[in-house]
Amino acid sequence: MRGTGATRGSGGAPGPGSARGARNLRGAGLGLLCMAIYAGHDAILKLLGGGYSPFQILFFAAVMSFPPATILLLARRDAGSLRPASPGWVALRSAALCLNAVACTAAFAVLPLAQVYAMLFTMPLMITVIAIPLLGERVGPHRWTAIAAGLAGVLIVLRPGGEALSWGHAAALAGAAGGALAAVIARRVGSGEKAIVLVLWPIVLNVVVTGAALPFVYRPMAGADLALAGAVALLALTAGALNVWSYRTAEAAVVAPMQYSQIAWAALYGWALFGEVPDRATLLGLAVIAASGIYILWRETRGGSRSTPVTTSEAAGDAQISPRTTFGARVFPAEPGAAVKSPDHP
């Protein structure tokens, strides 16, 4: 009989290998649940987008997200003031997140969920490119090849010269670019900015921008629709907590690829709620984009990258692929005794 010393300690107790595997399995499960909730969040945005302007939807969602975010942040010992240490970077990041939210919500209103996700799945690719000037990241031939493959996947989905492209496709790409820029800036400023600054300033800007547009786009909302707007904030908070929990449970290499499970939920929600069925070209393009993104995640977590802008941003909740208030690791405090890692700036 073969020995089991590699996986079990003295007395038959599970060894480090089995404990690590169990943690990774739990973390992957939490990541999958998190993405299912985020996909539900996006489906509600699409549902509301059929009758209301993105500015109106996001205004009420942002207003309703303010109380829980503020309570959670003030409970932290490092809450501090709302004055940023790097005003320029904080302002640019807040604007990028505002663009991400408005553009993605607009795209959800006019495009099938799967097509919007195809555009948003390019975020890890964009983060890798933007990290070159902002983080001093060096991108080698492996990741440049992955980026090129991801762009090819986008062309497969868009089929230039085939179906007519709409402003919704441009909005989805603009949303992905805004989210990617926000993620890299969050990585750059790192622990130099207080959590309350990085979370509340984007919400404040969202309220100001969408509130300014509200008089021009407002339509009376039924009570049920107002409740759905509140559900957007609640689902973002819940999924944000699960996202943090998953990264504190398992390795980033295991959890980060779970975001691509959203395409399965998008197909389910799209079919059940909107009668959408992705065609073969969309599914093929999504597979290519997802494969390139997963490869970049693998390169970062397996030592193929000098720094890790994508996976670090993911762990902080900043690089998710659709619009939501940043309820990430900065909102939910670390467990007592847990080590807090600071980003390695160039």
GUNU-563299 format. One record per residue: residue in three letters; x, y, z of N, C-alpha, C in turn. Coordinates in steps of 0.1 Angstrom, whole numbers, padded with zeros to 4 digits, always signed. Example, Ala and Ser with C-alpha at 12.3 -4.5 7.8 and 13.67 -1.06 7.14 Angstrom:
% residues 2
ALA+0132-0057+0078+0123-0045+0078+0132-0033+0078SER+0128-0022+0071+0137-0011+0071+0129+0000+0079
% end
This chain:
% residues 346
MET+0008-0012+0000+0000+0000+0000+0009+0012+0000ARG+0005+0022-0008+0013+0034-0009+0011+0043+0003GLY+0021+0049+0008+0020+0058+0019+0013+0071+0015THR+0008+0078+0025+0000+0090+0023+0007+0102+0030GLY+0020+0101+0033+0026+0111+0040+0026+0125+0033ALA+0024+0125+0020+0025+0137+0012+0012+0146+0015THR+0002+0139+0019-0011+0147+0021-0016+0146+0035ARG-0011+0138+0043-0016+0136+0057-0005+0137+0067GLY-0007+0143+0078+0003+0145+0089+0002+0133+0098SER+0008+0135+0110+0008+0125+0120-0007+0122+0125GLY-0010+0109+0128-0023+0106+0133-0033+0106+0122GLY-0029+0107+0109-0039+0107+0099-0046+0120+0096ALA-0041+0131+0103-0048+0144+0101-0044+0149+0087PRO-0053+0157+0081-0051+0163+0068-0038+0171+0068GLY-0030+0170+0058-0018+0178+0057-0020+0191+0050PRO-0009+0199+0049-0010+0212+0043-0016+0212+0029GLY-0013+0201+0021-0018+0201+0007-0033+0199+0006SER-0038+0191+0015-0053+0189+0015-0060+0201+0020ALA-0054+0208+0030-0060+0220+0036-0060+0231+0025ARG-0049+0232+0018-0048+0242+0007-0059+0239-0004GLY-0060+0227-0008-0070+0223-0018-0084+0226-0013ALA-0087+0224+0000-0100+0227+0005-0103+0242+0005ARG-0093+0249+0009-0095+0264+0009-0097+0269-0006ASN-0089+0264-0015-0091+0268-0029-0105+0264-0034LEU-0110+0253-0030-0123+0248-0035-0134+0258-0029ARG-0132+0261-0016-0142+0270-0010-0141+0284-0016GLY-0129+0289-0019-0127+0302-0025-0133+0302-0039ALA-0131+0291-0047-0137+0291-0060-0152+0291-0059GLY-0158+0284-0050-0173+0284-0048-0178+0297-0044LEU-0171+0304-0035-0175+0318-0032-0174+0327-0043GLY-0163+0325-0051-0162+0334-0063-0173+0331-0073LEU-0177+0319-0075-0188+0316-0084-0201+0322-0079LEU-0204+0321-0066-0216+0327-0061-0215+0342-0062CYS-0204+0348-0060-0202+0362-0062-0205+0367-0076MET-0201+0359-0086-0203+0363-0100-0218+0360-0104ALA-0224+0351-0098-0238+0349-0100-0246+0361-0096ILE-0242+0366-0084-0250+0378-0079-0247+0390-0087TYR-0234+0392-0091-0231+0403-0100-0238+0402-0113ALA-0240+0390-0119-0247+0389-0131-0262+0393-0129GLY-0267+0389-0117-0281+0393-0114-0282+0408-0113HIS-0272+0414-0107-0271+0429-0107-0271+0435-0121ASP-0264+0429-0130-0264+0435-0144-0277+0432-0151ALA-0283+0421-0148-0296+0418-0154-0307+0428-0150ILE-0306+0432-0137-0315+0443-0132-0313+0456-0139LEU-0300+0459-0141-0297+0472-0148-0303+0471-0162LYS-0302+0460-0169-0308+0459-0182-0323+0460-0181LEU-0329+0453-0171-0343+0454-0170-0348+0468-0168LEU-0341+0475-0159-0345+0489-0157-0342+0498-0169GLY-0331+0494-0176-0327+0502-0188-0337+0503-0199GLY-0347+0494-0199-0357+0494-0209-0367+0505-0207GLY-0367+0511-0195-0377+0522-0193-0372+0535-0187TYR-0359+0534-0183-0354+0546-0176-0340+0549-0182SER-0336+0562-0181-0322+0566-0185-0312+0560-0175PRO-0300+0557-0180-0289+0552-0172-0286+0562-0160PHE-0288+0575-0163-0285+0585-0153-0295+0584-0141GLN-0308+0581-0144-0318+0580-0134-0316+0567-0126ILE-0313+0556-0133-0310+0544-0126-0299+0545-0116LEU-0287+0550-0121-0275+0551-0113-0277+0562-0102PHE-0284+0572-0104-0286+0582-0093-0293+0575-0081PHE-0304+0568-0083-0310+0562-0072-0302+0550-0066ALA-0295+0543-0074-0286+0532-0069-0275+0538-0061ALA-0269+0549-0066-0258+0555-0058-0263+0561-0045VAL-0274+0568-0045-0280+0573-0033-0283+0562-0023MET-0288+0551-0027-0291+0540-0018-0279+0533-0013SER-0268+0534-0021-0256+0527-0016-0248+0535-0006PHE-0251+0548-0005-0244+0557+0004-0244+0552+0018PRO-0256+0550+0024-0257+0546+0038-0249+0534+0042PRO-0251+0522+0035-0243+0510+0039-0228+0512+0037ALA-0224+0519+0026-0210+0521+0024-0204+0530+0035THR-0211+0540+0039-0206+0550+0049-0205+0543+0063ILE-0215+0535+0066-0215+0528+0079-0203+0518+0080LEU-0201+0510+0069-0190+0501+0069-0177+0508+0070LEU-0175+0519+0063-0163+0526+0063-0160+0533+0076LEU-0170+0539+0082-0168+0545+0095-0165+0535+0106ALA-0168+0523+0104-0166+0512+0114-0151+0508+0114ARG-0144+0512+0103-0130+0509+0102-0121+0519+0111ARG-0110+0514+0116-0102+0522+0124-0094+0533+0115ASP-0093+0530+0102-0085+0539+0094-0095+0549+0086ALA-0107+0551+0091-0117+0558+0083-0111+0572+0079GLY-0107+0580+0089-0101+0593+0086-0111+0603+0079SER-0105+0612+0072-0113+0622+0065-0115+0619+0050LEU-0123+0627+0044-0125+0626+0029-0115+0633+0021ARG-0105+0639+0027-0095+0647+0020-0085+0637+0014PRO-0083+0637+0000-0074+0627-0006-0059+0631-0005ALA-0051+0621-0004-0036+0624-0004-0031+0627-0018SER-0038+0622-0028-0034+0624-0042-0047+0629-0049PRO-0050+0641-0048-0063+0646-0054-0065+0644-0069GLY-0054+0645-0076-0055+0643-0091-0058+0629-0094TRP-0051+0619-0088-0054+0605-0091-0068+0601-0086VAL-0072+0606-0075-0085+0603-0069-0096+0608-0078ALA-0094+0621-0083-0104+0627-0092-0105+0619-0105LEU-0093+0615-0111-0093+0608-0123-0099+0594-0122ARG-0096+0587-0111-0102+0574-0108-0117+0575-0106SER-0122+0586-0099-0136+0587-0097-0143+0590-0110ALA-0137+0598-0119-0143+0601-0132-0143+0588-0141ALA-0133+0580-0140-0132+0567-0147-0143+0558-0143LEU-0145+0557-0130-0156+0548-0124-0170+0554-0128CYS-0171+0567-0129-0184+0573-0133-0187+0569-0148LEU-0176+0570-0156-0177+0566-0170-0181+0552-0171ASN-0174+0543-0164-0177+0529-0164-0192+0526-0161ALA-0197+0532-0150-0211+0530-0146-0221+0534-0156VAL-0219+0547-0161-0229+0552-0171-0228+0545-0184ALA-0216+0543-0189-0215+0536-0202-0219+0522-0202CYS-0216+0515-0192-0220+0501-0191-0235+0499-0189THR-0241+0508-0181-0256+0507-0179-0263+0510-0192ALA-0258+0520-0200-0263+0523-0213-0262+0512-0222ALA-0251+0505-0222-0248+0494-0231-0258+0482-0228PHE-0260+0479-0215-0269+0469-0211-0283+0471-0216ALA-0287+0484-0217-0300+0487-0221-0303+0484-0236VAL-0293+0484-0244-0295+0483-0259-0289+0470-0265LEU-0280+0463-0258-0273+0452-0263-0277+0439-0255PRO-0276+0427-0262-0277+0415-0254-0267+0414-0243LEU-0270+0408-0232-0260+0407-0221-0247+0401-0225ALA-0248+0390-0233-0236+0383-0237-0227+0392-0246GLN-0232+0401-0254-0224+0410-0262-0217+0421-0253VAL-0225+0426-0243-0219+0435-0234-0207+0429-0227TYR-0209+0417-0222-0199+0410-0215-0186+0407-0223ALA-0189+0405-0236-0177+0403-0245-0168+0415-0245MET-0174+0427-0245-0166+0439-0245-0160+0441-0231LEU-0167+0438-0220-0162+0440-0207-0151+0430-0203PHE-0152+0419-0209-0141+0409-0206-0127+0413-0211THR-0127+0424-0219-0114+0429-0223-0107+0438-0212MET-0114+0439-0200-0108+0447-0190-0094+0442-0185PRO-0092+0429-0183-0079+0425-0179-0068+0428-0189LEU-0072+0428-0202-0063+0431-0213-0059+0446-0212MET-0070+0454-0210-0067+0469-0210-0059+0472-0197ILE-0062+0466-0186-0054+0468-0174-0039+0465-0176THR-0036+0454-0183-0023+0451-0186-0016+0461-0194VAL-0023+0467-0204-0017+0477-0213-0015+0490-0205ILE-0026+0495-0198-0025+0507-0190-0015+0507-0179ALA-0012+0495-0174-0002+0494-0164+0012+0497-0168ILE+0014+0497-0182+0028+0500-0187+0032+0514-0183PRO+0024+0524-0187+0028+0538-0183+0025+0542-0169LEU+0015+0536-0163+0011+0541-0149+0019+0533-0138LEU+0022+0521-0141+0029+0513-0130+0043+0509-0134GLY+0047+0512-0146+0061+0508-0150+0061+0493-0153GLU+0050+0487-0156+0049+0473-0159+0056+0470-0172ARG+0063+0459-0172+0070+0454-0184+0062+0442-0190VAL+0056+0443-0201+0048+0433-0207+0056+0426-0218GLY+0058+0413-0216+0066+0405-0225+0058+0399-0236PRO+0065+0391-0245+0058+0386-0257+0046+0377-0254HIS+0047+0370-0243+0035+0361-0239+0023+0369-0237ARG+0023+0379-0229+0011+0387-0226+0007+0396-0238TRP+0017+0401-0246+0013+0408-0258+0005+0399-0268THR+0009+0386-0268+0002+0376-0277-0012+0374-0271ALA-0013+0374-0258-0026+0372-0252-0035+0384-0255ILE-0029+0396-0254-0037+0408-0257-0042+0408-0272ALA-0033+0404-0281-0037+0404-0295-0048+0393-0297ALA-0047+0382-0290-0057+0372-0292-0071+0377-0286GLY-0070+0385-0275-0082+0390-0270-0089+0400-0279LEU-0081+0408-0286-0086+0418-0295-0092+0410-0307ALA-0086+0399-0311-0092+0391-0322-0105+0386-0318GLY-0106+0382-0305-0119+0377-0300-0130+0388-0301VAL-0126+0401-0298-0136+0412-0299-0140+0413-0313LEU-0131+0412-0323-0135+0413-0337-0144+0402-0341ILE-0142+0390-0336-0151+0379-0339-0165+0382-0334VAL-0166+0388-0322-0180+0391-0317-0186+0403-0325LEU-0178+0413-0328-0184+0425-0335-0186+0422-0350ARG-0178+0413-0356-0180+0409-0370-0181+0422-0379PRO-0170+0430-0379-0170+0442-0388-0174+0439-0402GLY-0183+0447-0408-0188+0444-0421-0200+0435-0422GLY-0202+0428-0410-0214+0420-0409-0226+0427-0404GLU-0229+0424-0391-0240+0431-0384-0236+0446-0382ALA-0245+0455-0383-0242+0469-0380-0239+0471-0366LEU-0228+0479-0364-0224+0482-0350-0232+0494-0345SER-0234+0494-0332-0242+0505-0326-0234+0513-0316TRP-0240+0524-0311-0234+0531-0301-0233+0523-0288GLY-0241+0513-0287-0240+0504-0275-0227+0497-0274HIS-0222+0493-0286-0209+0486-0286-0198+0495-0281ALA-0198+0508-0286-0188+0518-0282-0190+0521-0267ALA-0202+0522-0262-0204+0524-0248-0198+0513-0240ALA-0200+0501-0244-0195+0489-0236-0180+0490-0236LEU-0173+0493-0247-0159+0494-0247-0154+0506-0239ALA-0161+0517-0239-0158+0529-0231-0159+0525-0216GLY-0169+0517-0213-0171+0513-0199-0159+0504-0194ALA-0155+0495-0203-0144+0486-0200-0131+0495-0198ALA-0129+0505-0207-0117+0513-0205-0117+0521-0192GLY-0129+0526-0189-0130+0534-0176-0127+0525-0164GLY-0133+0513-0164-0130+0504-0153-0116+0499-0152ALA-0109+0497-0164-0095+0493-0164-0086+0505-0158LEU-0089+0517-0163-0081+0528-0158-0083+0530-0143ALA-0095+0529-0138-0098+0530-0124-0090+0519-0116ALA-0090+0507-0121-0083+0496-0114-0068+0499-0113VAL-0062+0504-0124-0048+0506-0124-0044+0518-0115ILE-0053+0528-0115-0050+0539-0106-0051+0535-0091ALA-0061+0526-0088-0062+0521-0075-0050+0513-0071ARG-0044+0506-0080-0031+0499-0078-0020+0509-0075ARG-0020+0520-0083-0009+0529-0081-0009+0537-0068VAL-0021+0541-0064-0022+0549-0051-0021+0540-0040GLY-0026+0527-0041-0024+0517-0031-0028+0521-0017SER-0020+0518-0007-0024+0520+0007-0021+0535+0010GLY-0016+0543+0001-0014+0557+0004-0027+0565+0005GLU-0038+0560+0000-0051+0566+0002-0060+0558+0011LYS-0067+0566+0019-0076+0559+0029-0088+0553+0021ALA-0093+0542+0027-0105+0535+0021-0116+0544+0019ILE-0119+0553+0029-0131+0561+0028-0130+0571+0016VAL-0118+0575+0012-0116+0583+0001-0118+0576-0012LEU-0112+0564-0014-0113+0556-0026-0127+0551-0029VAL-0135+0549-0018-0149+0544-0020-0159+0555-0021LEU-0159+0565-0012-0170+0575-0012-0168+0585-0023TRP-0156+0589-0027-0155+0600-0037-0162+0595-0050PRO-0160+0583-0055-0167+0579-0068-0182+0579-0066ILE-0187+0575-0054-0201+0576-0052-0206+0590-0052VAL-0199+0599-0046-0202+0613-0046-0203+0619-0060LEU-0193+0616-0068-0192+0621-0082-0204+0615-0090ASN-0207+0602-0088-0218+0596-0094-0231+0603-0091VAL-0233+0606-0078-0245+0613-0074-0246+0627-0081VAL-0234+0634-0081-0234+0648-0087-0237+0647-0102VAL-0230+0639-0109-0232+0638-0124-0246+0633-0127THR-0250+0622-0121-0263+0617-0125-0274+0626-0120GLY-0272+0633-0108-0282+0642-0103-0283+0654-0112ALA-0272+0659-0118-0273+0670-0127-0280+0667-0140ALA-0280+0654-0144-0287+0650-0156-0301+0647-0153LEU-0304+0644-0140-0318+0639-0137-0329+0648-0142PRO-0329+0661-0140-0340+0669-0144-0344+0668-0159PHE-0334+0664-0167-0336+0663-0182-0341+0649-0186VAL-0339+0639-0178-0342+0625-0182-0352+0618-0172TYR-0356+0625-0162-0364+0618-0152-0378+0614-0157ARG-0381+0602-0153-0395+0596-0155-0399+0591-0142PRO-0412+0593-0138-0417+0588-0125-0415+0573-0124MET-0409+0568-0113-0406+0554-0111-0417+0547-0102ALA-0422+0536-0107-0431+0528-0099-0423+0523-0087GLY-0431+0520-0077-0425+0515-0064-0416+0502-0067ALA-0421+0493-0075-0413+0481-0078-0400+0484-0085ASP-0400+0494-0094-0388+0498-0101-0378+0505-0091LEU-0383+0513-0082-0375+0519-0072-0368+0508-0063ALA-0376+0498-0060-0371+0487-0052-0360+0480-0060LEU-0361+0478-0073-0351+0472-0081-0338+0480-0081ALA-0339+0494-0081-0328+0502-0080-0321+0500-0067GLY-0328+0499-0056-0322+0496-0043-0316+0482-0043ALA-0322+0472-0050-0316+0459-0051-0302+0459-0058VAL-0300+0469-0068-0287+0470-0074-0276+0473-0064ALA-0279+0483-0055-0270+0486-0044-0268+0474-0035LEU-0278+0468-0031-0278+0457-0021-0270+0445-0027LEU-0272+0442-0040-0265+0431-0046-0250+0434-0048ALA-0247+0447-0051-0233+0451-0052-0226+0449-0038LEU-0233+0453-0028-0227+0451-0014-0225+0437-0011THR-0235+0428-0013-0234+0414-0010-0223+0407-0018ALA-0223+0410-0031-0213+0404-0040-0199+0409-0036GLY-0198+0422-0033-0185+0427-0029-0179+0420-0017ALA-0188+0417-0007-0184+0409+0005-0179+0395+0001LEU-0187+0389-0007-0183+0375-0012-0170+0375-0019ASN-0168+0386-0027-0155+0387-0035-0143+0388-0026VAL-0145+0396-0015-0134+0398-0006-0131+0385+0002TRP-0142+0378+0006-0141+0366+0013-0134+0355+0004SER-0138+0355-0009-0132+0344-0017-0117+0346-0019TYR-0112+0359-0020-0098+0361-0021-0090+0359-0008ARG-0097+0361+0003-0091+0358+0016-0091+0343+0019THR-0099+0335+0011-0099+0321+0014-0090+0313+0005ALA-0089+0317-0008-0082+0309-0018-0071+0318-0025GLU-0063+0312-0034-0053+0319-0041-0060+0327-0053ALA-0053+0338-0056-0059+0346-0067-0059+0338-0080ALA-0050+0329-0082-0050+0321-0095-0062+0313-0096VAL-0068+0309-0085-0080+0301-0084-0093+0310-0085VAL-0093+0321-0078-0105+0329-0077-0107+0338-0090ALA-0096+0345-0094-0098+0355-0105-0105+0349-0117PRO-0101+0337-0122-0109+0333-0134-0123+0330-0132MET-0128+0330-0120-0142+0328-0118-0151+0339-0123GLN-0145+0351-0126-0153+0361-0132-0159+0358-0145TYR-0152+0349-0152-0157+0345-0165-0169+0336-0165SER-0172+0331-0153-0185+0323-0152-0197+0332-0154GLN-0195+0345-0154-0207+0354-0156-0213+0351-0170ILE-0205+0346-0179-0211+0344-0193-0222+0334-0192ALA-0221+0324-0183-0231+0314-0182-0244+0320-0176TRP-0242+0328-0166-0253+0335-0160-0259+0345-0169ALA-0251+0351-0177-0256+0361-0187-0265+0354-0197ALA-0260+0342-0202-0268+0334-0211-0282+0330-0205LEU-0281+0326-0192-0293+0322-0185-0303+0333-0183TYR-0298+0344-0178-0307+0356-0175-0312+0362-0189GLY-0303+0362-0198-0307+0367-0211-0318+0359-0218TRP-0317+0346-0217-0327+0337-0222-0340+0338-0214ALA-0339+0338-0201-0351+0337-0193-0358+0350-0192LEU-0351+0362-0192-0357+0375-0190-0359+0383-0202PHE-0351+0380-0212-0351+0389-0224-0352+0381-0237GLY-0353+0368-0237-0354+0360-0249-0341+0361-0257GLU-0329+0363-0251-0317+0364-0259-0310+0350-0260VAL-0305+0347-0272-0297+0335-0274-0285+0338-0281PRO-0273+0337-0275-0260+0341-0281-0258+0332-0294ASP-0253+0339-0305-0250+0331-0316-0236+0325-0315ARG-0233+0317-0325-0220+0310-0324-0208+0319-0325ALA-0209+0330-0333-0198+0339-0333-0195+0346-0320THR-0206+0350-0313-0205+0356-0300-0199+0347-0290LEU-0203+0334-0290-0198+0324-0281-0183+0321-0284LEU-0179+0321-0296-0165+0318-0300-0157+0330-0296GLY-0161+0342-0299-0154+0354-0295-0152+0355-0280LEU-0163+0352-0272-0162+0352-0258-0152+0342-0253ALA-0151+0330-0259-0142+0320-0255-0127+0325-0257VAL-0125+0331-0268-0112+0336-0271-0108+0347-0262ILE-0117+0356-0259-0114+0367-0250-0111+0362-0236ALA-0120+0353-0231-0118+0347-0218-0105+0339-0217ALA-0101+0332-0227-0089+0324-0227-0077+0334-0226SER-0077+0345-0233-0066+0354-0232-0065+0361-0219GLY-0077+0364-0213-0077+0370-0199-0072+0360-0189ILE-0076+0348-0190-0072+0338-0180-0057+0336-0181TYR-0052+0336-0193-0037+0334-0195-0030+0345-0188ILE-0035+0358-0190-0028+0369-0183-0028+0367-0168LEU-0040+0363-0163-0041+0361-0148-0031+0350-0144TRP-0030+0339-0152-0021+0328-0149-0006+0333-0149ARG-0003+0341-0159+0011+0347-0159+0014+0355-0147GLU+0005+0363-0143+0007+0372-0131+0009+0363-0118THR+0001+0353-0116+0001+0346-0104+0012+0335-0104ARG+0017+0332-0115+0028+0321-0116+0042+0327-0119GLY+0043+0340-0116+0057+0345-0117+0061+0350-0130GLY+0052+0351-0140+0055+0355-0153+0054+0370-0155SER+0051+0377-0144+0049+0392-0144+0057+0398-0133ARG+0063+0410-0137+0071+0417-0127+0062+0423-0116SER+0050+0427-0119+0040+0431-0109+0027+0425-0113THR+0017+0427-0104+0004+0420-0107-0008+0430-0106PRO-0009+0439-0116-0020+0449-0116-0033+0443-0117VAL-0035+0432-0124-0049+0427-0126-0053+0419-0114THR-0045+0410-0109-0049+0402-0098-0050+0410-0085THR-0041+0419-0083-0042+0428-0071-0054+0436-0072SER-0058+0442-0083-0070+0450-0084-0082+0441-0082GLU-0082+0429-0087-0093+0420-0085-0095+0418-0070ALA-0084+0415-0063-0086+0412-0049-0092+0424-0042ALA-0089+0436-0047-0095+0448-0041-0109+0451-0046GLY-0114+0443-0055-0127+0446-0060-0128+0457-0070ASP-0117+0461-0076-0117+0472-0085-0117+0468-0100ALA-0115+0456-0103-0114+0452-0117-0126+0443-0121GLN-0137+0443-0115-0148+0436-0119-0153+0441-0133ILE-0160+0432-0140-0163+0436-0154-0176+0443-0157SER-0183+0448-0147-0195+0455-0150-0197+0466-0139PRO-0206+0475-0141-0206+0487-0132-0212+0484-0119ARG-0205+0488-0109-0210+0487-0095-0201+0496-0086THR-0207+0500-0075-0199+0508-0065-0188+0499-0060THR-0177+0504-0058-0165+0496-0054-0166+0492-0039PHE-0174+0481-0037-0175+0475-0024-0164+0464-0024GLY-0152+0467-0022-0142+0457-0022-0135+0456-0009ALA-0122+0452-0010-0114+0449+0003-0112+0462+0011ARG-0114+0474+0005-0112+0486+0012-0124+0489+0021VAL-0135+0483+0018-0147+0485+0026-0148+0475+0037PHE-0145+0463+0034-0145+0452+0044-0132+0450+0050PRO-0130+0453+0063-0117+0453+0070-0112+0438+0070ALA-0099+0438+0071-0092+0425+0072-0095+0418+0085GLU-0094+0405+0085-0096+0397+0098-0085+0401+0108PRO-0088+0400+0121-0078+0403+0131-0065+0395+0129GLY-0054+0402+0128-0041+0395+0127-0037+0392+0112ALA-0046+0395+0103-0043+0393+0089-0033+0403+0084ALA-0023+0398+0076-0013+0407+0070-0019+0416+0060VAL-0016+0428+0059-0020+0437+0049-0009+0440+0039LYS-0010+0437+0027+0000+0438+0017-0001+0451+0010SER+0010+0458+0009+0010+0471+0001+0015+0468-0013PRO+0009+0475-0023+0014+0473-0036+0028+0477-0038ASP+0035+0471-0047+0049+0474-0050+0049+0485-0061HIS+0052+0497-0058+0052+0507-0068+0065+0507-0076PRO+0064+0511-0088+0076+0511-0096+0086+0522-0091
% end
